[in-house]
Amino acid sequence: MRKHVTDSGLDIFNGVDTFPTPKRRRLRTIALSFVTLPLCGVLLGATTIPLALTASGTTKAALDTWENMPHDLGAIAPAQKSIIVDSTGKTYATVFTQNRTVVTLDQIAPVMVQALLDTEDARFREHGAADVKGLGRAATRNLLAGASEGGSTITQQLVENLRVLSATNDTELAAAKPSTIAGKMQELRYAVELERTLTKDQILEQYLNSVYFGNGAYGVAAAADRYWGTTADKLTIDQAATLVAMLKSPTVYDPIHQPNNSMARRNVVLGRMLAEGHLTQTEYDRLSVAPTKLKPKTPKSGCSASKYPYYCELVINELLTSSKFGKTKTDRQRLLATGGLRITTALNPKAMRSANRAVARAMTNGNRVAVGVAVVQPGTGKVLGIAQNRTYGNSKGKTQMVYPASNFQIGSTFKPIVTAAAIERGIGPKTRYNSPSGVHPRGVDAPPGGFRNDGYANFGSIDAYEATKKSVNSYFVQMIAEAGVKNTANMARRLGMTSIPEKLTGREASLALGAFETSPIQVASVYATFAARGVACTPHVITSYARLDGTGKTKTDGDCHQAIMPTIADQVADTLQAPYTDGGTATGLKPKGRKAAGKTGTTNGTSATWFAGFVPQAATAVWVGDPRGGNKYPLESVVAYGKFQSPVFGRTVAGPVFADTMNGYLSGMKPRWLPAPKSASATLTTRTVPSVVGLSVPAAISSLTNAGFKVTVAKNAKEADKWVTGPGYVIKQTPDPGLNTGWGTKVTITPTAGTAPVKETP
């Protein structure tokens, strides 16, 4: 197909301009004046219309007006549906703002193209942007018969469709459907440019993908599926005629709700095909006597129609909030609205099935108490599965809240983080503390009467193994007091718990007992860091996305990095085997036939209970509580596993759900465990950030590097400091000096104004 290549000019009659200047300009002026009169008469239904482009005065002014009109519509991608697939490639959700699947012209049945041309623009391949003969015929009928026949070509109709697609407000939408002479001339200007830059086949392809066919079907592919459950290349003659009939008015000629109107207009289309010689009289007689049979399908869109609605919500939320999918919120919203994506996710059907079965076995969807489960893959951060005992929706008795991603008080599942922070400070798991009930360590705040153990028990002198086994509160508040509250909070953030409070005084020993809120996904992510021997990854659900045609594939990951030394993670994992032993809080809950780590958690007043644990292949966290608020609705008088429980503990509901989930997911996998732990001495693991403010930049980098830190050099300060002057010195550092943190932590230094560029440490 010929592509028009003129750089400017008429392109109205034949889509080509071969006349050189000035002759070309003179002929173009005559042509524009000639075509405008019938065009405007047709469009406005007027009987007398002035020459639009020459009304302002001179021919030159008219030409300048034409040349200076906006003419490039730019790249307008029609919104398409996007599909969301699991890790095996199976689709489990379809989302769209417009139900559309873009197809190429060779994927559209030829009878559809012919029906369109015969009815809407029989001379399409013979004229340019405007059809003078068609305009004249329409104008004559409008003037003599009082008709309202239009004269727009398919190219002009495409311009309108594309402008509607790109409209972002009511003003732009109104401009896309012009009713004035100036507006119609602007539309024609755009059409001329399309004829210049696109082939006829490309124009047809864009038109058939952009036009609306009613009942939420945008484009011919969606329409074929919506009305007959077929594809665009398999449309029959009567089906194609039914769709073309709707172009006049998708509502009036709706085959589902207005079958008589649809049939009448369809026969008009068949008559045009007969008149143009593309349908025999026999075919016309056969097809025109009965309505076109329909097999309508209701398109399913959004998370409410998904097999996994709550996981789908996580996907949409990640797409809209992560900078990986666009620098700004607007960019990300545009990506989702435009669609046309194949979004591959980490959803593992086996993990999802195991978690949902485990939850269903514990509690029904109608239970006032909720269960939220998250399964995360160590070393990648992939969220393999989630589950909760609720029906998705926004009506009574349903919810759209994703419990595995919602924050609740964490309880004693935080205690392994205290152990990690202590080991990094040189306080090993064999360190012993006298652990009676009612402890108030020095330098930290405590409730009246001190921190109590469950049942006011006195455990005597114990180490971290025994304290973890029996979840001894008084042990861990002493450990956090010695390791440092702020150091422990920093450890939690490094492990992946971003919900940890930012503003701490350093006296909040209750942090050791999980006196703050976080989500099951974050808890599972932290435990996954231990399982991955200190490699922390951001939990994520999207692993890649691409266009539906397979182009533009982009992979995403969890930004995995070594957050703590492997020896620290190994020692924490070793202590977390203790709860499964005789007398531990998790006895009988270990996944079958393998070593595992696990920890129960119960918050004050049994407002919520937890269980979190891992093997090298998976980390799982389970929360149990009343979503209305655990303090007001504690876990008392609860029915779980068909039995009455009051109160509920971590080992009675959350623990069994954990075990069932892990047993189901791990079935068929070879048991694995971590290397035997080695002692992690303070000299190898803990680092105190040195003060480098005032040092030269090279000296500061050397000092920090020798101390085991990575260095990032920020932009030079804009203003001088009264204490640090002249270029080449450090004026600021982050984090502050004196902080005890881990090996390899990044320290950012800010040089004074005028400092020459320097290299950072690898």
Disulfide bonds with the S-S distance in Angstrom:
Cys303-Cys312 2.14
Cys537-Cys560 2.10
